[in-house]
Amino acid sequence: MDVLYSIFIGPFVDMFSTPDFLLQVLWEGFVGGTLYALIALGFVLIFKASGVFNFAQGIMVVFGALTLVGLHEAGVPAYLALVLSVGVMALLAIGVERLILRHMVNQPDIILFMATIGLSYFLIGLGQLIFGGETKSMITEQLGLPTGTTTIDVAGGIVILQHIDIAAAVIAIIMVAALAVFFNKTRIGRALRAVADDHQAALSVGISLNQIWAIVWFAAGIVALATGIMWGARSDVSFALQIVALKALPVLILGGFTSIPGAIVGGLIVGFGEKLFEVYWGGLIGGGVEGWFAYVIALIFLLFRPQGLFGDKIIERV
């Protein structure tokens, strides 16, 4: 009975006995969840256009942030460095389309997936060659991002809100909403869905695969740059961020690989879940919950609902 209490009942008692601390944990989970959702959107963009999981999205997050910081360290003013970083991501998108995707129309999905793995390692090597492998600090103040804190009184305690976390959540929400409108309300968004369904059919009705792929990789690059800035402002910019970015994989499994609402819901589930379990159950199961919680949840979903919460169930007739 004591074991059951300590595992199942005790953490819930502790959780609701200190509501201010619970709200603090939930806030941190919300911020992390929105950033996970933003990372997942980059994967959704590529998957919608090509039907393949873009393994390189994680390093694109790092590469975009390193480009911004590296340009500023070279003496470029912060806002000009931001504009130039957007240009670099545009050049990356055009290069990927011209040098890789253009030669792989109608190739099996596994071939495209392997190409993104090769692109990932190429960007790692290029980033280390240009920027070095050391950890860098994000130029938070130079970009005008807030750095202070706000405290809120809750039930006799306080909840501390980092201003950079508030900014990160707001920017992530705005970008998620903008991409949702882009996919569902614009002509290019509809063309993206057509390309994802069938390359040949899209070509037959006059949709340019080359143009669509360049646009979608550029959009994914902008998402990666914004994500790198926000994550870098919350911690630092290093190649370790690509491991954090791969947390989007369980987010996609939870929400569905083609669903923007799924990316949002999946990100919040992972963000809230890993924080709550780390704080209230981490001591009982050895700690380090944030490192593996999302992947365990993803494994459970693969067993019982592999298409995710918002994904379409695929039925093949033979």
Order of alpha helices (4+ residues) and beta strands (2+ residues): alpha-alpha-alpha-alpha-alpha-beta-beta-alpha-alpha-alpha-alpha-alpha-alpha-alpha-alpha
